[in-house]
Amino acid sequence: MPLKAHLKEARNRLFVSLGVVLVTTVAAVFFYKPVLGLIVALVEDAGGDINYQTAISPLDIAIKVSLWLGIIAASPVLLYQVWAFIVPGLQKRERRISLAFIAATIPLFLGGVVLGVLVIPHALRFFFGLTPDGGLNIVNITDFLPFVTRLTLAFGVAMVIPVMMVGLNVIGILPARSILKHWRIIVFLIAVFSAIAAPGGDAMSMLVMAGPMLILFAAATGLCYIFDRRKAKRAAKTDVSQASEIEVSRPLEEL
């Protein structure tokens, strides 16, 4: 498609995604209180206390929690819109493979979010354990909520990206040779993503986020390399069989 058509398709898919997120966010307003209670319980169970800084903080927190829940609830549609924009105009077989990978990415994304939630209590206990004796661990909810949302969504995205890499490789769009050729750029993008999505502003938080992503990237690259080798072997066998059929048919034509 020409550039104008790509931009139009991107705009349409963006509008669809925003519309779905808006609907799921409005629906999530009815569930934010128990979810916020679970978030507060993470701090209290680790030995800390939650503090609301201003009078309007509860309203701000309600909006942010609802938006976070809305994005998670809309993740199946969001993942499909991203995939459909990257790989438009697929054949029937490729479309079936794409749907299979999309079906796999949805539980992986949700599993990554759950994994992020499970990691938070251990991180809090570690950080609170560094507090000197006699000190109080009073956590501002306006600071802690972005910690939760960014960490969980980052874990979800980190689980999805390698699967999408393998899916693009299976349908022949992303060969392993291209991944290896641009590995420096990919590592740089992972570092940038980790710096933005890491729960803290220090280098250690960035490394904690970037480490698992680099491992998953290396594993996905290895799978893509294996699949490319298998494709090359199948293509070689097909060429040999076709060549043998041509050699057999030539004497028959001469007769």
SVG drawing of the C-alpha trace seen along z (x, -y; Angstrom):
<svg xmlns="http://www.w3.org/2000/svg" viewBox="-20 -18 45 62">
<polyline fill="none" stroke="black" stroke-width="0.4" points="0.0,0.0 1.1,-3.6 2.2,-5.7 -1.2,-7.5 -3.1,-4.2 -0.8,-3.0 -1.4,-6.2 -5.2,-5.9 -5.2,-2.3 -3.1,-3.3 -5.5,-6.0 -8.5,-3.7 -7.0,-1.0 -5.9,-3.7 -9.5,-5.0 -10.8,-1.4 -8.3,-0.8 -9.1,-4.1 -12.8,-3.4 -12.4,0.1 -10.2,-1.3 -12.7,-4.0 -15.5,-1.4 -13.5,1.0 -12.3,-1.9 -15.9,-3.1 -16.8,0.5 -13.8,0.8 -15.0,-2.1 -17.4,0.3 -14.5,2.6 -11.7,0.2 -12.4,0.2 -11.7,3.9 -8.7,3.7 -7.4,0.6 -7.9,2.5 -5.6,5.3 -3.0,2.7 -3.1,1.1 -2.9,4.6 0.4,5.2 1.9,2.3 0.4,3.1 1.3,6.7 4.9,5.7 4.9,3.5 4.1,0.1 1.3,-2.4 -0.5,-4.2 -0.8,-8.0 -3.1,-10.1 -1.4,-13.5 -4.3,-15.7 -8.1,-15.9 -8.5,-15.1 -6.0,-12.2 -8.8,-9.6 -10.4,-10.8 -7.2,-10.9 -6.4,-7.3 -9.8,-6.1 -9.3,-7.3 -5.8,-5.8 -6.9,-2.4 -9.9,-2.3 -7.7,-3.2 -5.2,-0.5 -7.9,2.1 -9.4,0.9 -6.2,1.4 -5.8,4.9 -9.4,5.8 -9.0,4.4 -5.6,6.1 -7.1,8.8 -8.4,6.1 -5.3,4.0 -3.0,7.0 -5.1,7.9 -5.0,4.3 -1.3,4.1 -0.8,7.5 -3.3,6.7 -1.5,3.5 1.9,5.1 0.9,8.0 -2.0,7.0 -3.2,8.9 -2.3,12.4 -3.2,15.6 -5.6,18.1 -2.9,20.3 -1.0,17.3 -4.1,15.8 -4.8,19.0 -1.3,19.0 -1.7,15.3 -4.9,16.0 -3.2,18.9 -0.3,16.6 -2.8,13.9 -4.6,16.5 -1.3,17.4 -0.3,13.8 -3.4,12.9 -2.9,15.4 0.8,14.6 0.1,10.8 -2.3,11.5 0.2,13.9 2.9,11.2 0.5,8.8 -0.1,11.4 3.6,12.1 4.2,8.4 1.7,8.3 3.3,11.3 6.8,9.6 5.6,6.4 5.4,7.8 8.9,9.3 10.2,6.0 8.5,4.1 9.9,6.4 13.3,5.9 13.1,2.1 11.4,1.9 14.1,4.1 16.6,1.4 14.8,-1.1 16.8,-1.9 15.4,-0.9 12.8,-3.3 12.0,-4.6 8.5,-4.4 7.6,-3.2 4.9,-5.6 4.1,-5.2 2.3,-7.9 -0.4,-6.3 0.3,-8.8 3.9,-7.4 3.1,-3.8 0.3,-3.4 2.5,-4.3 5.0,-1.8 2.3,0.9 0.8,0.0 4.1,-0.4 5.6,2.7 2.7,5.0 2.1,3.6 5.8,3.9 5.9,7.5 2.9,8.2 4.5,6.5 7.8,8.3 6.0,11.7 4.3,10.8 7.1,9.4 9.1,12.6 6.0,14.5 5.2,11.9 8.8,12.2 8.4,16.0 5.0,15.5 6.4,13.1 9.2,15.5 6.8,18.4 4.8,16.6 8.0,15.5 8.1,11.8 10.9,11.7 13.9,14.0 16.5,14.7 19.2,13.2 17.4,9.8 17.1,10.1 20.8,10.9 21.8,8.1 20.0,5.5 20.6,6.9 22.3,3.7 19.3,1.6 17.0,4.1 19.1,4.1 19.1,0.3 15.3,0.3 15.0,2.8 17.2,0.5 15.0,-2.5 11.8,-0.6 13.3,0.6 14.3,-2.9 10.8,-4.2 8.9,-1.3 11.1,-0.4 9.5,-0.9 12.3,-3.1 14.5,-5.8 17.8,-4.1 20.0,-1.9 19.3,1.2 15.5,1.1 16.3,0.7 18.6,3.7 16.0,5.8 13.5,5.0 16.0,5.3 17.5,8.6 14.5,10.8 13.6,9.0 17.1,9.7 16.8,13.4 13.4,13.7 14.7,11.9 17.7,14.3 15.3,17.3 13.0,16.0 15.9,15.4 17.1,18.9 13.7,20.3 13.5,18.2 16.9,19.5 15.8,23.1 12.6,22.5 14.6,20.9 16.9,23.9 13.9,26.2 12.4,24.1 15.7,24.2 15.9,28.0 12.4,28.4 13.1,26.1 16.3,28.0 14.4,31.3 11.7,29.8 14.3,28.6 16.0,32.0 12.7,33.8 11.7,31.4 15.1,31.8 14.9,35.6 11.4,35.5 12.7,33.3 15.6,35.7 13.2,38.7 10.8,36.9 13.5,35.9 14.3,39.5 10.6,40.2 10.1,37.2 13.1,38.2 11.5,41.7"/>
</svg>
